[in-house]
Amino acid sequence: MGVVIVGGRRRQRHHATAREYGGAMLRAARENRAMIWLSLVLLAGMALGAVYARSAGYETLERLDFLFAGNFKSRTTQPFLMVFSASFASSFCFILACFLGGLSIWGAFFIPAVLAFRGFGLGLTSGYLYAAYGWKGVLYNLAVVLPGAFVCCLSILAASAEGIRFSRLVASGKTHAGGKSGIRSYILRFGAVLAIACAGALLDLLFSVCFGGLFSF
């Protein structure tokens, strides 16, 4: 009888823990609804870019390289500083767009389009690598492109969320209450976002140096 009681108590504890875990997940989802929604916007842009890559050529990647840093062939021939600069400059353009959008009442509508466009660029590069080179392109994408791009996309996601939040404050007129301190906080937060983008560019450089030479296109 004692064994049965203990076993029942253990099951009750297990079920209680599972319910608490599920509740915590739901609460986290509710508290981060904006970030989840923005992540879906980014993924939708990636899906569109991957579909478009079927009919796109390498020339398209070259023309859009200044925005997406998607010229994968140049990674093995450019100096290390150029690889880092191209990756950081690409993220900086989108972060700057989110920053400026946050200062406008229309930023909440404009910024998701910026995020979707960034996802489109990443999907275009990934889709082209698979369409043109098969599994070799997939391995290159996983080993060289995606690690740094993932961190850079996180920085742009954070910039999008912050820009939309501040844009709504501008639209409601609540930024006047904060005065200069509100703008200062906004700038400091974007400074942290740029630090994340810099880390992503360094990661992009590291993986390009370590694994880029293993592939030839």
C-alpha positions as CSV (number, residue, x, y, z in Angstrom):
1,M,0.0,0.0,0.0
2,G,2.9,2.4,0.9
3,V,4.4,1.9,-2.5
4,V,1.2,2.7,-4.3
5,I,0.7,5.9,-2.3
6,V,4.2,7.1,-3.0
7,G,3.8,6.3,-6.7
8,G,0.6,8.3,-6.8
9,R,2.2,11.2,-5.2
10,R,5.0,11.2,-7.6
11,R,2.6,11.1,-10.6
12,Q,0.8,14.1,-9.1
13,R,4.0,16.0,-8.8
14,H,4.9,15.2,-12.3
15,H,1.6,16.4,-13.7
16,A,1.7,19.6,-11.6
17,T,5.2,20.3,-13.0
18,A,4.0,19.8,-16.6
19,R,1.0,22.1,-16.0
20,E,3.2,24.8,-14.5
21,Y,5.6,24.4,-17.5
22,G,2.8,24.8,-20.0
23,G,1.4,27.8,-18.1
24,A,4.9,29.4,-18.1
25,M,5.2,28.9,-21.9
26,L,1.8,30.4,-22.5
27,R,2.6,33.4,-20.3
28,A,5.9,33.9,-22.1
29,A,4.1,33.7,-25.5
30,R,1.6,36.4,-24.3
31,E,4.4,38.7,-23.0
32,N,6.4,38.4,-26.2
33,R,3.5,38.4,-28.8
34,A,5.2,41.3,-30.7
35,M,8.5,39.5,-31.0
36,I,6.7,36.3,-32.1
37,W,4.7,38.2,-34.7
38,L,7.8,39.9,-36.0
39,S,9.6,36.6,-36.3
40,L,6.8,35.3,-38.4
41,V,7.1,38.3,-40.7
42,L,10.8,37.6,-41.0
43,L,10.1,33.9,-41.8
44,A,7.5,34.9,-44.3
45,G,10.0,37.1,-46.1
46,M,12.5,34.2,-46.1
47,A,9.9,31.9,-47.7
48,L,9.2,34.5,-50.4
49,G,12.9,34.9,-51.1
50,A,13.4,31.2,-51.3
51,V,10.6,30.9,-53.8
52,Y,11.9,33.8,-55.9
53,A,15.3,32.2,-55.9
54,R,14.1,29.5,-58.3
55,S,13.9,32.1,-61.1
56,A,16.7,34.4,-60.0
57,G,20.3,34.3,-61.2
58,Y,23.6,35.0,-59.6
59,E,23.4,38.5,-61.1
60,T,20.5,39.3,-58.7
61,L,22.6,38.4,-55.7
62,E,25.4,40.6,-57.0
63,R,23.1,43.6,-57.5
64,L,21.6,43.3,-54.0
65,D,24.9,42.5,-52.3
66,F,25.2,45.9,-50.7
67,L,21.9,45.3,-48.9
68,F,22.0,41.6,-48.0
69,A,25.8,40.7,-48.2
70,G,24.7,37.7,-50.2
71,N,27.6,37.4,-52.6
72,F,28.9,34.2,-51.2
73,K,31.6,33.7,-53.9
74,S,33.4,36.9,-52.8
75,R,33.8,35.6,-49.2
76,T,36.7,33.4,-50.2
77,T,38.5,36.1,-52.2
78,Q,37.9,39.3,-50.3
79,P,40.1,40.5,-47.4
80,F,38.9,39.7,-43.9
81,L,38.1,43.3,-43.2
82,M,35.8,43.5,-46.3
83,V,33.9,40.4,-45.2
84,F,33.3,41.9,-41.8
85,S,32.4,45.4,-43.2
86,A,29.9,44.0,-45.7
87,S,28.1,41.9,-43.1
88,F,28.0,44.8,-40.6
89,A,27.0,47.4,-43.2
90,S,24.1,45.2,-44.3
91,S,22.7,44.9,-40.8
92,F,23.4,48.6,-40.2
93,C,21.2,49.7,-43.1
94,F,18.2,47.8,-41.8
95,I,18.8,48.9,-38.2
96,L,19.0,52.5,-39.3
97,A,15.8,52.1,-41.2
98,C,14.1,50.8,-38.0
99,F,15.6,53.6,-36.0
100,L,14.3,56.3,-38.3
101,G,11.0,54.6,-38.6
102,G,10.6,54.6,-34.8
103,L,10.8,58.4,-34.9
104,S,7.7,58.6,-37.1
105,I,4.1,57.9,-36.4
106,W,4.1,55.7,-39.5
107,G,7.0,53.6,-38.3
108,A,4.7,50.9,-36.9
109,F,3.5,50.2,-40.4
110,F,6.8,50.7,-42.2
111,I,9.1,48.7,-40.0
112,P,7.5,45.2,-40.6
113,A,8.1,45.7,-44.3
114,V,11.8,46.4,-43.6
115,L,12.0,43.2,-41.6
116,A,10.2,41.2,-44.3
117,F,12.7,42.6,-46.9
118,R,15.6,41.5,-44.8
119,G,14.1,38.0,-44.6
120,F,13.6,38.1,-48.4
121,G,17.3,38.7,-48.9
122,L,18.3,35.8,-46.6
123,G,15.8,33.5,-48.2
124,L,17.0,34.5,-51.7
125,T,20.6,33.6,-50.8
126,S,19.7,30.3,-49.2
127,G,17.3,29.4,-51.9
128,Y,19.8,30.1,-54.7
129,L,22.5,28.1,-53.0
130,Y,20.2,25.1,-52.9
131,A,18.8,25.6,-56.4
132,A,22.2,26.1,-58.0
133,Y,24.4,23.7,-56.0
134,G,22.1,21.2,-54.3
135,W,23.4,19.7,-51.0
136,K,26.8,21.4,-51.4
137,G,25.0,24.7,-51.3
138,V,23.0,23.6,-48.3
139,L,26.1,22.7,-46.4
140,Y,27.8,26.0,-47.3
141,N,24.7,27.8,-46.2
142,L,24.6,26.0,-42.8
143,A,28.4,26.2,-42.2
144,V,29.2,29.7,-43.5
145,V,26.1,31.9,-44.1
146,L,23.5,31.1,-41.5
147,P,25.5,31.4,-38.2
148,G,26.4,35.0,-38.6
149,A,23.1,35.8,-40.4
150,F,21.1,34.4,-37.5
151,V,22.7,36.8,-35.0
152,C,22.4,39.7,-37.4
153,C,18.7,38.9,-37.9
154,L,18.2,38.8,-34.1
155,S,19.6,42.3,-34.0
156,I,17.3,43.5,-36.7
157,L,14.4,41.8,-34.9
158,A,15.3,43.7,-31.7
159,A,15.6,46.9,-33.7
160,S,12.1,46.3,-35.3
161,A,10.5,45.7,-31.9
162,E,12.1,48.8,-30.4
163,G,11.3,51.0,-33.4
164,I,7.6,49.9,-33.4
165,R,7.3,50.5,-29.6
166,F,8.7,54.0,-29.9
167,S,6.7,54.8,-33.0
168,R,3.5,54.0,-31.0
169,L,4.7,56.3,-28.2
170,V,5.3,59.0,-30.8
171,A,1.8,58.5,-32.2
172,S,0.2,58.6,-28.7
173,G,2.2,61.7,-27.7
174,K,3.7,60.0,-24.7
175,T,7.3,60.8,-25.7
176,H,6.8,64.4,-24.6
177,A,6.5,63.3,-21.0
178,G,9.8,61.6,-21.2
179,G,11.5,64.5,-22.9
180,K,15.2,64.0,-23.7
181,S,15.5,61.0,-21.4
182,G,13.1,59.1,-23.7
183,I,15.2,59.8,-26.7
184,R,18.4,59.0,-24.9
185,S,17.0,55.7,-23.8
186,Y,15.9,55.0,-27.4
187,I,19.4,55.7,-28.7
188,L,21.1,53.6,-26.0
189,R,18.9,50.7,-26.9
190,F,19.8,50.9,-30.5
191,G,23.4,51.1,-29.4
192,A,23.0,47.7,-27.8
193,V,21.3,46.5,-31.0
194,L,24.3,47.6,-33.0
195,A,26.6,45.7,-30.6
196,I,24.6,42.6,-31.4
197,A,25.0,43.3,-35.1
198,C,28.7,43.7,-34.7
199,A,28.9,40.4,-32.9
200,G,27.0,38.8,-35.8
201,A,29.4,40.3,-38.3
202,L,32.4,38.9,-36.3
203,L,30.7,35.5,-36.3
204,D,30.1,35.8,-40.0
205,L,33.8,36.5,-40.5
206,L,34.9,33.7,-38.2
207,F,32.8,31.0,-40.0
208,S,33.9,32.4,-43.4
209,V,37.5,32.1,-42.4
210,C,37.1,28.6,-40.8
211,F,34.9,26.9,-43.4
212,G,34.7,29.1,-46.5
213,G,37.9,27.6,-48.0
214,L,36.4,24.1,-47.9
215,F,34.0,25.1,-50.7
216,S,34.5,26.2,-54.2
217,F,31.8,27.5,-56.6
